[in-house]
Every structure is written in structure tokens, then in C-alpha cells.
Amino acid sequence: MTRDAFAGGNPREQTVFEAIGGHAAFETLTRAFYAGVENDPVMRPMYPEADLEPARIRLQLFLEQYFGGPTTYQETRGHPRLRMRHVDFHIDADARERWLTHMTAALDSLSLAPLYRETMLDYFDRAAHAMQNRP
């Protein structure tokens, strides 16, 4: 818990973004995630760009915003519309599980406190299932 000077010193809860280390933590997370994707024969073809860095930055900005950080993603790309943005990709149960495997490994590379790890993993699990668009 931190003290918010603008709220008269009343305690406020930290965001996940703040609690896990801010921008640097999300950069580490997304770099580790895309290191896994780079060599995955199912996941890599879903990224048409030769360089995964633009995709990594988009994911980083989205996750930072989702977990209570800056709103740069929405300011630069608009509403996330995750289902719409992923509709052209063949995301079946195998792809979903591969995504979750790489994201879980990336998350574990941060050595987070259990509360934050579980909070983030819960979101990743729900999001991965929501993105599946093929049986």
C-alpha cells in the first residue's frame, strides 16, 4: 500500500503495474514471451512481421495499461478490441495452450509475489480462452 499525497495521505492500493516494477517489468515479461514465440512452429507464423519487436511493444503497452499503468496503448491504438484484432488468426486449443505456456514461462521469469503472479495468470488464462476462435 502506498500513500497518495493528493488524497490527503489516505492509503490507496498499488496497481499491479506499480507493484511488480512498472515499465521495466513489463518489458522483461514481453521480451521473455516473444523469445518463446520466436522458435514456436505454431505461434511464429501468426506474426507476419519479420521482426517481432513491433508486436512485443504493442503487447507491452496493452499489458501495462490493463494492469494499471499508463494509457499509452489506448492513446496510440484506440480501444483494444482484442477479439476483433485476433479474428484473422487461426487460434485453436493448441495455439491457445502454446500462448499460455510461453506467457506463463515469461511470467515466472519475473519471480513475482504469489498474489501478483496469480492475478496476472488468471487474466492471461481468461484472455487466452477468449481469443480461441477455432475448435
N, CA and C atoms as a LAMMPS dump frame, in Angstrom:
ITEM: TIMESTEP
0
ITEM: NUMBER OF ATOMS
405
ITEM: BOX BOUNDS ff ff ff
-5.0000000000000000e+02 5.0000000000000000e+02
-5.0000000000000000e+02 5.0000000000000000e+02
-5.0000000000000000e+02 5.0000000000000000e+02
ITEM: ATOMS id mol type element x y z
1 1 1 N 0.835 -1.165 0
2 1 2 C 0 0 0
3 1 3 C 0.889 1.24 0
4 2 1 N 0.458 2.244 -0.731
5 2 2 C 1.212 3.496 -0.789
6 2 3 C 0.35 4.621 -0.249
7 3 1 N 0.965 5.75 -0.037
8 3 2 C 0.226 6.934 0.401
9 3 3 C 0.082 7.867 -0.785
10 4 1 N -1.129 8.31 -1.042
11 4 2 C -1.401 9.204 -2.148
12 4 3 C -1.488 10.627 -1.61
13 5 1 N -0.523 11.457 -1.93
14 5 2 C -0.465 12.819 -1.407
15 5 3 C -1.685 13.633 -1.833
16 6 1 N -2.255 13.33 -2.993
17 6 2 C -3.4 14.095 -3.468
18 6 3 C -4.697 13.679 -2.796
19 7 1 N -4.665 12.627 -2.041
20 7 2 C -5.862 12.157 -1.334
21 7 3 C -5.72 12.423 0.155
22 8 1 N -4.936 13.414 0.523
23 8 2 C -4.785 13.767 1.917
24 8 3 C -4.026 12.72 2.721
25 9 1 N -3.208 11.942 2.076
26 9 2 C -2.435 10.929 2.789
27 9 3 C -3.195 9.65 3.049
28 10 1 N -4.394 9.535 2.507
29 10 2 C -5.156 8.303 2.693
30 10 3 C -4.475 7.168 1.932
31 11 1 N -4.451 5.985 2.533
32 11 2 C -3.819 4.862 1.842
33 11 3 C -4.595 4.491 0.58
34 12 1 N -3.884 4.041 -0.412
35 12 2 C -4.511 3.523 -1.628
36 12 3 C -3.753 2.275 -2.031
37 13 1 N -4.441 1.412 -2.724
38 13 2 C -3.821 0.183 -3.195
39 13 3 C -2.914 0.481 -4.381
40 14 1 N -1.796 -0.214 -4.427
41 14 2 C -0.927 -0.13 -5.59
42 14 3 C -1.572 -0.87 -6.745
43 15 1 N -1.322 -0.406 -7.939
44 15 2 C -1.745 -1.174 -9.099
45 15 3 C -0.762 -2.328 -9.279
46 16 1 N -1.165 -3.328 -10.03
47 16 2 C -0.255 -4.423 -10.352
48 16 3 C 0.95 -3.847 -11.091
49 17 1 N 0.699 -2.92 -12
50 17 2 C 1.781 -2.275 -12.746
51 17 3 C 2.847 -1.734 -11.791
52 18 1 N 2.424 -0.992 -10.787
53 18 2 C 3.366 -0.419 -9.823
54 18 3 C 4.025 -1.499 -8.969
55 19 1 N 3.227 -2.428 -8.502
56 19 2 C 3.709 -3.42 -7.542
57 19 3 C 4.776 -4.345 -8.109
58 20 1 N 4.698 -4.642 -9.403
59 20 2 C 5.671 -5.596 -9.946
60 20 3 C 6.899 -4.933 -10.558
61 21 1 N 6.912 -3.606 -10.593
62 21 2 C 8.116 -2.929 -11.089
63 21 3 C 7.913 -2.048 -12.296
64 22 1 N 6.672 -1.757 -12.652
65 22 2 C 6.389 -0.806 -13.713
66 22 3 C 6.872 -1.222 -15.09
67 23 1 N 7.222 -0.223 -15.866
68 23 2 C 7.609 -0.401 -17.274
69 23 3 C 8.686 -1.463 -17.451
70 24 1 N 9.698 -1.443 -16.611
71 24 2 C 10.813 -2.398 -16.744
72 24 3 C 10.329 -3.843 -16.61
73 25 1 N 9.411 -4.093 -15.686
74 25 2 C 8.9 -5.457 -15.502
75 25 3 C 8.111 -5.923 -16.721
76 26 1 N 7.316 -5.032 -17.297
77 26 2 C 6.525 -5.423 -18.458
78 26 3 C 7.399 -5.567 -19.704
79 27 1 N 8.476 -4.819 -19.774
80 27 2 C 9.421 -5.017 -20.875
81 27 3 C 10.084 -6.394 -20.744
82 28 1 N 10.499 -6.743 -19.536
83 28 2 C 11.101 -8.061 -19.301
84 28 3 C 10.109 -9.169 -19.627
85 29 1 N 8.871 -9.013 -19.183
86 29 2 C 7.829 -10.003 -19.431
87 29 3 C 7.621 -10.23 -20.924
88 30 1 N 7.45 -9.15 -21.67
89 30 2 C 7.156 -9.306 -23.091
90 30 3 C 8.373 -9.791 -23.885
91 31 1 N 9.562 -9.41 -23.48
92 31 2 C 10.767 -9.931 -24.158
93 31 3 C 10.879 -11.446 -23.942
94 32 1 N 10.625 -11.891 -22.72
95 32 2 C 10.685 -13.327 -22.431
96 32 3 C 9.587 -14.064 -23.198
97 33 1 N 8.403 -13.491 -23.266
98 33 2 C 7.302 -14.119 -24.005
99 33 3 C 7.674 -14.298 -25.475
100 34 1 N 8.142 -13.226 -26.108
101 34 2 C 8.454 -13.312 -27.536
102 34 3 C 9.699 -14.142 -27.821
103 35 1 N 10.566 -14.32 -26.856
104 35 2 C 11.69 -15.253 -27.035
105 35 3 C 11.147 -16.669 -27.205
106 36 1 N 10.08 -17 -26.485
107 36 2 C 9.44 -18.302 -26.636
108 36 3 C 8.7 -18.42 -27.961
109 37 1 N 8.002 -17.363 -28.344
110 37 2 C 7.242 -17.364 -29.589
111 37 3 C 8.171 -17.5 -30.794
112 38 1 N 9.326 -16.862 -30.726
113 38 2 C 10.274 -16.833 -31.851
114 38 3 C 10.56 -18.218 -32.425
115 39 1 N 10.671 -19.22 -31.564
116 39 2 C 11.029 -20.564 -32.014
117 39 3 C 9.867 -21.553 -31.976
118 40 1 N 8.661 -21.061 -31.814
119 40 2 C 7.497 -21.937 -31.745
120 40 3 C 6.917 -22.127 -33.149
121 41 1 N 6.862 -23.367 -33.64
122 41 2 C 6.408 -23.6 -35.015
123 41 3 C 4.933 -23.292 -35.262
124 42 1 N 4.132 -23.218 -34.227
125 42 2 C 2.716 -22.876 -34.385
126 42 3 C 2.51 -21.374 -34.199
127 43 1 N 3.16 -20.809 -33.206
128 43 2 C 2.954 -19.396 -32.89
129 43 3 C 3.657 -18.434 -33.86
130 44 1 N 4.885 -18.728 -34.207
131 44 2 C 5.67 -17.779 -35.003
132 44 3 C 5.004 -17.401 -36.32
133 45 1 N 4.408 -18.357 -37.051
134 45 2 C 3.759 -17.987 -38.319
135 45 3 C 2.57 -17.033 -38.164
136 46 1 N 2.047 -16.878 -36.957
137 46 2 C 0.934 -15.956 -36.746
138 46 3 C 1.387 -14.498 -36.796
139 47 1 N 2.68 -14.276 -36.75
140 47 2 C 3.23 -12.923 -36.769
141 47 3 C 3.84 -12.674 -38.136
142 48 1 N 3.153 -11.91 -38.977
143 48 2 C 3.634 -11.713 -40.347
144 48 3 C 4.908 -10.869 -40.442
145 49 1 N 5.171 -10.066 -39.442
146 49 2 C 6.365 -9.222 -39.479
147 49 3 C 7.616 -10.066 -39.25
148 50 1 N 8.663 -9.763 -39.99
149 50 2 C 9.934 -10.479 -39.802
150 50 3 C 10.504 -10.182 -38.423
151 51 1 N 10.295 -8.971 -37.967
152 51 2 C 10.803 -8.526 -36.665
153 51 3 C 9.642 -8.555 -35.669
154 52 1 N 9.795 -9.277 -34.576
155 52 2 C 8.732 -9.363 -33.566
156 52 3 C 8.667 -8.141 -32.647
157 53 1 N 9.611 -7.245 -32.75
158 53 2 C 9.662 -6.095 -31.839
159 53 3 C 8.391 -5.236 -31.878
160 54 1 N 7.823 -4.909 -33.038
161 54 2 C 6.58 -4.125 -33.015
162 54 3 C 5.447 -4.841 -32.273
163 55 1 N 5.336 -6.149 -32.452
164 55 2 C 4.306 -6.915 -31.734
165 55 3 C 4.597 -6.905 -30.236
166 56 1 N 5.861 -7.028 -29.875
167 56 2 C 6.238 -7.01 -28.461
168 56 3 C 5.856 -5.683 -27.819
169 57 1 N 6.129 -4.604 -28.508
170 57 2 C 5.809 -3.281 -27.964
171 57 3 C 4.301 -3.119 -27.81
172 58 1 N 3.536 -3.565 -28.807
173 58 2 C 2.069 -3.471 -28.698
174 58 3 C 1.564 -4.244 -27.486
175 59 1 N 2.078 -5.466 -27.302
176 59 2 C 1.661 -6.268 -26.152
177 59 3 C 2.078 -5.594 -24.851
178 60 1 N 3.281 -5.083 -24.801
179 60 2 C 3.742 -4.413 -23.591
180 60 3 C 2.841 -3.236 -23.234
181 61 1 N 2.547 -2.4 -24.209
182 61 2 C 1.695 -1.238 -23.94
183 61 3 C 0.308 -1.661 -23.485
184 62 1 N -0.237 -2.698 -24.126
185 62 2 C -1.557 -3.187 -23.725
186 62 3 C -1.535 -3.696 -22.286
187 63 1 N -0.556 -4.551 -21.964
188 63 2 C -0.497 -5.128 -20.621
189 63 3 C -0.228 -4.066 -19.565
190 64 1 N 0.619 -3.11 -19.874
191 64 2 C 0.863 -2.032 -18.914
192 64 3 C -0.435 -1.307 -18.593
193 65 1 N -1.202 -0.991 -19.621
194 65 2 C -2.468 -0.296 -19.411
195 65 3 C -3.452 -1.175 -18.647
196 66 1 N -3.588 -2.428 -19.059
197 66 2 C -4.546 -3.328 -18.42
198 66 3 C -4.264 -3.466 -16.928
199 67 1 N -2.994 -3.532 -16.573
200 67 2 C -2.636 -3.75 -15.172
201 67 3 C -2.389 -2.45 -14.406
202 68 1 N -2.92 -1.347 -14.902
203 68 2 C -2.936 -0.11 -14.121
204 68 3 C -1.851 0.895 -14.421
205 69 1 N -1.142 0.705 -15.513
206 69 2 C -0.091 1.642 -15.887
207 69 3 C -0.603 2.711 -16.83
208 70 1 N 0.302 3.333 -17.562
209 70 2 C -0.071 4.421 -18.471
210 70 3 C -1.06 3.962 -19.548
211 71 1 N -1.824 4.887 -20.063
212 71 2 C -2.836 4.587 -21.083
213 71 3 C -2.297 4.792 -22.501
214 72 1 N -1.022 4.624 -22.677
215 72 2 C -0.38 4.824 -23.977
216 72 3 C -0.982 3.938 -25.054
217 73 1 N -1.327 2.71 -24.724
218 73 2 C -1.908 1.808 -25.726
219 73 3 C -3.16 2.434 -26.327
220 74 1 N -4.085 2.819 -25.48
221 74 2 C -5.344 3.374 -25.978
222 74 3 C -5.117 4.699 -26.699
223 75 1 N -4.193 5.5 -26.222
224 75 2 C -3.909 6.787 -26.856
225 75 3 C -3.337 6.606 -28.261
226 76 1 N -2.565 5.547 -28.479
227 76 2 C -1.928 5.35 -29.783
228 76 3 C -2.677 4.385 -30.685
229 77 1 N -3.427 3.433 -30.11
230 77 2 C -4.061 2.4 -30.928
231 77 3 C -5.581 2.332 -30.77
232 78 1 N -6.132 3.106 -29.878
233 78 2 C -7.573 3.063 -29.662
234 78 3 C -7.961 1.924 -28.734
235 79 1 N -9.242 1.629 -28.715
236 79 2 C -9.753 0.561 -27.865
237 79 3 C -9.076 -0.756 -28.244
238 80 1 N -8.74 -1.594 -27.257
239 80 2 C -8.028 -2.841 -27.564
240 80 3 C -8.76 -3.782 -28.527
241 81 1 N -10.077 -3.925 -28.432
242 81 2 C -10.852 -4.808 -29.319
243 81 3 C -10.109 -6.109 -29.605
244 82 1 N -9.753 -6.815 -28.547
245 82 2 C -8.906 -7.998 -28.683
246 82 3 C -9.483 -9.06 -29.613
247 83 1 N -10.753 -9.382 -29.465
248 83 2 C -11.348 -10.42 -30.327
249 83 3 C -11.278 -9.994 -31.797
250 84 1 N -11.609 -8.75 -32.069
251 84 2 C -11.587 -8.271 -33.444
252 84 3 C -10.165 -8.287 -34.016
253 85 1 N -9.199 -7.877 -33.224
254 85 2 C -7.814 -7.822 -33.701
255 85 3 C -7.222 -9.216 -33.935
256 86 1 N -7.798 -10.23 -33.321
257 86 2 C -7.263 -11.588 -33.454
258 86 3 C -8.103 -12.498 -34.352
259 87 1 N -9.184 -11.99 -34.902
260 87 2 C -10.118 -12.83 -35.652
261 87 3 C -9.478 -13.483 -36.882
262 88 1 N -8.516 -12.854 -37.501
263 88 2 C -7.893 -13.407 -38.71
264 88 3 C -6.864 -14.497 -38.422
265 89 1 N -6.562 -14.72 -37.171
266 89 2 C -5.563 -15.722 -36.806
267 89 3 C -6.256 -17.021 -36.403
268 90 1 N -5.698 -18.13 -36.834
269 90 2 C -6.23 -19.445 -36.511
270 90 3 C -5.786 -19.793 -35.083
271 91 1 N -6.679 -19.562 -34.124
272 91 2 C -6.351 -19.813 -32.719
273 91 3 C -7.221 -20.961 -32.225
274 92 1 N -6.628 -22.139 -32.233
275 92 2 C -7.32 -23.317 -31.734
276 92 3 C -6.797 -23.636 -30.331
277 93 1 N -7.211 -24.769 -29.797
278 93 2 C -6.793 -25.126 -28.432
279 93 3 C -5.277 -25.271 -28.328
280 94 1 N -4.636 -25.811 -29.359
281 94 2 C -3.185 -25.957 -29.339
282 94 3 C -2.493 -24.597 -29.298
283 95 1 N -2.919 -23.685 -30.16
284 95 2 C -2.331 -22.339 -30.181
285 95 3 C -2.569 -21.631 -28.851
286 96 1 N -3.782 -21.77 -28.333
287 96 2 C -4.109 -21.162 -27.041
288 96 3 C -3.169 -21.665 -25.956
289 97 1 N -2.976 -22.979 -25.889
290 97 2 C -2.117 -23.557 -24.852
291 97 3 C -0.653 -23.167 -25.038
292 98 1 N -0.21 -23.065 -26.285
293 98 2 C 1.159 -22.621 -26.544
294 98 3 C 1.347 -21.183 -26.07
295 99 1 N 0.36 -20.332 -26.365
296 99 2 C 0.422 -18.945 -25.925
297 99 3 C 0.523 -18.901 -24.404
298 100 1 N -0.33 -19.661 -23.752
299 100 2 C -0.313 -19.696 -22.283
300 100 3 C 1.002 -20.254 -21.739
301 101 1 N 1.553 -21.243 -22.386
302 101 2 C 2.831 -21.814 -21.948
303 101 3 C 3.941 -20.769 -22.017
304 102 1 N 4.015 -20.053 -23.131
305 102 2 C 5.05 -19.022 -23.272
306 102 3 C 4.828 -17.865 -22.3
307 103 1 N 3.561 -17.489 -22.109
308 103 2 C 3.287 -16.367 -21.196
309 103 3 C 3.536 -16.782 -19.748
310 104 1 N 3.209 -18.003 -19.395
311 104 2 C 3.466 -18.477 -18.024
312 104 3 C 4.967 -18.524 -17.754
313 105 1 N 5.732 -19.014 -18.715
314 105 2 C 7.189 -19.044 -18.553
315 105 3 C 7.741 -17.628 -18.423
316 106 1 N 7.228 -16.717 -19.22
317 106 2 C 7.673 -15.317 -19.14
318 106 3 C 7.311 -14.723 -17.778
319 107 1 N 6.114 -15.005 -17.325
320 107 2 C 5.671 -14.518 -16.022
321 107 3 C 6.556 -15.07 -14.914
322 108 1 N 6.886 -16.337 -15.001
323 108 2 C 7.726 -16.961 -13.981
324 108 3 C 9.141 -16.397 -13.991
325 109 1 N 9.57 -15.837 -15.115
326 109 2 C 10.906 -15.232 -15.17
327 109 3 C 10.989 -13.978 -14.308
328 110 1 N 9.847 -13.429 -13.915
329 110 2 C 9.829 -12.219 -13.089
330 110 3 C 9.953 -12.513 -11.594
331 111 1 N 9.756 -13.749 -11.192
332 111 2 C 9.81 -14.118 -9.767
333 111 3 C 8.926 -13.198 -8.919
334 112 1 N 7.669 -13.142 -9.261
335 112 2 C 6.714 -12.265 -8.577
336 112 3 C 6.207 -12.888 -7.284
337 113 1 N 5.698 -12.023 -6.424
338 113 2 C 4.984 -12.49 -5.238
339 113 3 C 3.768 -13.282 -5.721
340 114 1 N 3.387 -14.323 -4.995
341 114 2 C 2.272 -15.18 -5.431
342 114 3 C 0.989 -14.419 -5.772
343 115 1 N 0.642 -13.394 -5.014
344 115 2 C -0.584 -12.641 -5.284
345 115 3 C -0.559 -12.056 -6.691
346 116 1 N 0.542 -11.448 -7.084
347 116 2 C 0.629 -10.813 -8.394
348 116 3 C 0.753 -11.842 -9.506
349 117 1 N 1.487 -12.901 -9.254
350 117 2 C 1.599 -13.962 -10.264
351 117 3 C 0.226 -14.549 -10.561
352 118 1 N -0.526 -14.871 -9.51
353 118 2 C -1.849 -15.472 -9.699
354 118 3 C -2.827 -14.498 -10.34
355 119 1 N -2.763 -13.232 -9.978
356 119 2 C -3.636 -12.22 -10.576
357 119 3 C -3.386 -12.124 -12.068
358 120 1 N -2.124 -12.074 -12.446
359 120 2 C -1.781 -11.953 -13.857
360 120 3 C -2.082 -13.239 -14.61
361 121 1 N -1.762 -14.362 -14.017
362 121 2 C -2.014 -15.637 -14.667
363 121 3 C -3.507 -15.855 -14.887
364 122 1 N -4.319 -15.437 -13.935
365 122 2 C -5.767 -15.546 -14.095
366 122 3 C -6.226 -14.75 -15.317
367 123 1 N -5.72 -13.53 -15.459
368 123 2 C -6.085 -12.736 -16.631
369 123 3 C -5.613 -13.412 -17.917
370 124 1 N -4.366 -13.862 -17.94
371 124 2 C -3.831 -14.483 -19.147
372 124 3 C -4.644 -15.717 -19.541
373 125 1 N -5.035 -16.495 -18.571
374 125 2 C -5.835 -17.69 -18.851
375 125 3 C -7.185 -17.304 -19.452
376 126 1 N -7.857 -16.346 -18.846
377 126 2 C -9.161 -15.909 -19.367
378 126 3 C -9.02 -15.303 -20.76
379 127 1 N -7.996 -14.484 -20.961
380 127 2 C -7.801 -13.842 -22.266
381 127 3 C -7.482 -14.875 -23.341
382 128 1 N -6.644 -15.836 -23.022
383 128 2 C -6.29 -16.864 -24
384 128 3 C -7.52 -17.663 -24.419
385 129 1 N -8.348 -18.008 -23.464
386 129 2 C -9.569 -18.749 -23.804
387 129 3 C -10.518 -17.884 -24.632
388 130 1 N -10.59 -16.602 -24.339
389 130 2 C -11.471 -15.704 -25.089
390 130 3 C -10.997 -15.517 -26.518
391 131 1 N -9.71 -15.629 -26.773
392 131 2 C -9.167 -15.426 -28.124
393 131 3 C -9.307 -16.658 -29.004
394 132 1 N -9.564 -17.835 -28.403
395 132 2 C -9.706 -19.049 -29.216
396 132 3 C -10.902 -18.864 -30.15
397 133 1 N -10.644 -19.048 -31.446
398 133 2 C -11.702 -18.842 -32.435
399 133 3 C -11.887 -20.025 -33.377
400 134 1 N -11.23 -21.13 -33.063
401 134 2 C -11.375 -22.371 -33.825
402 134 3 C -11.505 -23.516 -32.827
403 135 1 N -12.289 -24.546 -33.2
404 135 2 C -12.425 -25.677 -32.264
405 135 3 C -11.129 -26.453 -32.099
